[in-house]
Amino acid sequence: MILRTLRNCLGLLVLPIMAACSGNQTQRTVVYENTVHHWRIEHVVEENFPAGSHQYYQVFLNERPLILPANAFNDERDIRVFLAAGGFDIGHWRNDSIVVTFENIQARGGSTQRLIRSVMITPQLNEREVALTDLLTQQQVLVDRVEAPAEGAGSKP
């Protein structure tokens, strides 16, 4: 009888602890900040117990998330999360730019191809435009960045 009561009490104690551990927790760490050209790069770790964690980088320009349009890369979705991201030292001549790497998903010939693409991003005088330089081909294109949906719109990277 005492063991049964002890087991039930322990079960009642463990249940709230398990419930508190479940769900999503997001940890953000600023890994690069350029206050002159207003870049900020954050390393994001999303914990989703019990499934595990998901890590990515998110880039901000002028305190707004940088979202690259899908049509610039023939992608299926806008690019808002990056596999890697970094900036230049403030003394470097390219300190107005950053370099990002992301997964590029393209539909080709009835199948889906997943590519890893690296680009250098340089803001233009017009706050909405950025210049993208493909680091493999050295091709450069000007694009309008995509504005993030309003808070609470249910968007997730």
C-alpha positions as CSV (number, residue, x, y, z in Angstrom):
1,M,0.0,0.0,0.0
2,I,2.8,2.4,0.9
3,L,4.6,1.6,-2.3
4,R,1.5,2.3,-4.4
5,T,0.9,5.6,-2.7
6,L,4.6,6.6,-3.2
7,R,4.5,5.6,-6.9
8,N,1.3,7.7,-7.4
9,C,2.9,10.7,-5.7
10,L,6.1,10.4,-7.7
11,G,4.0,10.2,-10.9
12,L,2.1,13.3,-9.9
13,L,5.4,15.1,-9.4
14,V,7.0,14.0,-12.7
15,L,4.0,14.9,-14.9
16,P,4.3,18.7,-14.4
17,I,8.1,18.5,-14.9
18,M,7.6,16.7,-18.2
19,A,5.0,19.1,-19.3
20,A,7.3,22.0,-18.6
21,C,10.0,20.5,-20.7
22,S,7.9,20.0,-23.8
23,G,7.3,22.8,-26.3
24,N,9.5,25.1,-28.2
25,Q,12.2,27.2,-26.7
26,T,14.3,29.6,-28.8
27,Q,17.7,30.9,-27.9
28,R,19.2,33.8,-29.9
29,T,22.9,34.9,-29.8
30,V,24.2,37.9,-31.7
31,V,27.4,36.7,-33.5
32,Y,28.1,39.8,-35.6
33,E,27.0,43.4,-35.4
34,N,28.1,46.3,-37.7
35,T,26.7,49.5,-36.2
36,V,28.0,51.6,-39.1
37,H,26.1,49.7,-41.9
38,H,23.4,48.4,-39.5
39,W,23.9,44.6,-40.0
40,R,23.2,42.1,-37.2
41,I,23.6,38.3,-37.5
42,E,22.0,36.1,-34.9
43,H,22.6,32.4,-34.3
44,V,19.2,30.8,-33.5
45,V,18.7,27.5,-31.7
46,E,15.1,26.2,-31.5
47,E,14.6,23.4,-29.0
48,N,11.6,21.2,-29.7
49,F,11.5,18.6,-27.0
50,P,11.5,15.6,-27.6
51,A,12.3,16.0,-31.4
52,G,15.6,17.8,-30.9
53,S,17.0,21.1,-31.9
54,H,17.2,23.1,-35.2
55,Q,20.0,25.7,-35.7
56,Y,20.2,28.4,-38.3
57,Y,21.3,32.0,-38.7
58,Q,19.0,35.0,-39.2
59,V,20.2,38.3,-40.6
60,F,18.9,41.8,-39.9
61,L,19.5,44.9,-41.9
62,N,18.4,48.2,-40.3
63,E,16.7,46.2,-37.5
64,R,14.4,44.4,-40.0
65,P,14.8,40.7,-40.9
66,L,16.6,40.2,-44.3
67,I,14.4,38.1,-46.5
68,L,15.6,37.4,-50.1
69,P,13.0,36.9,-52.8
70,A,12.5,33.4,-54.1
71,N,12.6,34.5,-57.7
72,A,16.2,35.7,-57.4
73,F,17.3,32.1,-57.1
74,N,14.5,30.2,-58.8
75,D,13.6,28.9,-55.4
76,E,10.4,27.5,-54.1
77,R,10.3,29.8,-51.1
78,D,11.7,33.1,-49.9
79,I,15.0,32.8,-48.2
80,R,14.9,33.9,-44.5
81,V,17.1,31.4,-42.7
82,F,20.8,30.8,-43.5
83,L,23.1,27.8,-42.9
84,A,26.0,30.2,-42.3
85,A,26.5,33.9,-42.2
86,G,29.3,36.3,-41.5
87,G,30.5,39.8,-41.9
88,F,33.7,41.7,-42.5
89,D,35.9,43.4,-40.0
90,I,35.1,47.1,-39.6
91,G,38.5,48.0,-41.1
92,H,38.0,45.9,-44.3
93,W,37.1,47.7,-47.5
94,R,34.0,45.4,-47.9
95,N,32.7,46.1,-44.3
96,D,29.3,47.2,-45.8
97,S,28.6,43.6,-47.0
98,I,27.9,40.3,-45.4
99,V,28.3,36.7,-46.8
100,V,25.5,34.1,-46.3
101,T,25.1,30.5,-47.3
102,F,21.7,28.9,-47.7
103,E,19.9,25.9,-49.2
104,N,18.4,26.6,-52.6
105,I,15.5,24.3,-53.5
106,Q,14.7,24.3,-57.2
107,A,12.3,22.3,-59.3
108,R,14.0,21.1,-62.5
109,G,12.8,18.6,-65.0
110,G,10.1,17.2,-62.8
111,S,12.4,16.7,-59.8
112,T,13.6,18.8,-56.9
113,Q,17.2,19.8,-56.6
114,R,18.8,21.0,-53.4
115,L,21.8,23.3,-53.9
116,I,24.0,25.1,-51.4
117,R,24.5,28.7,-52.5
118,S,26.8,31.4,-51.1
119,V,26.2,35.0,-51.8
120,M,27.6,38.4,-50.7
121,I,24.9,40.9,-49.9
122,T,25.5,44.6,-50.1
123,P,22.9,47.2,-49.2
124,Q,22.1,50.0,-51.7
125,L,21.2,53.6,-51.1
126,N,17.6,52.7,-51.5
127,E,16.8,50.9,-48.2
128,R,14.7,48.2,-50.0
129,E,17.3,47.1,-52.5
130,V,20.3,44.9,-51.9
131,A,23.0,43.8,-54.4
132,L,23.5,40.0,-54.4
133,T,26.8,38.6,-55.7
134,D,26.9,34.9,-56.3
135,L,30.3,33.8,-55.0
136,L,30.6,30.9,-57.5
137,T,29.7,32.7,-60.7
138,Q,30.5,36.3,-59.6
139,Q,27.1,37.4,-61.2
140,Q,25.6,40.4,-59.5
141,V,21.9,41.3,-59.4
142,L,19.9,44.0,-57.6
143,V,16.8,42.8,-55.8
144,D,14.1,44.3,-53.6
145,R,14.2,42.5,-50.2
146,V,10.9,40.9,-49.0
147,E,9.3,42.5,-46.0
148,A,8.6,40.3,-43.1
149,P,4.9,39.6,-42.3
150,A,3.5,41.4,-39.3
151,E,3.9,39.8,-35.9
152,G,1.3,37.3,-35.1
153,A,0.7,36.4,-38.8
154,G,1.9,32.9,-38.0
155,S,5.1,32.9,-40.1
156,K,7.8,30.4,-39.2
157,P,11.2,30.0,-40.9
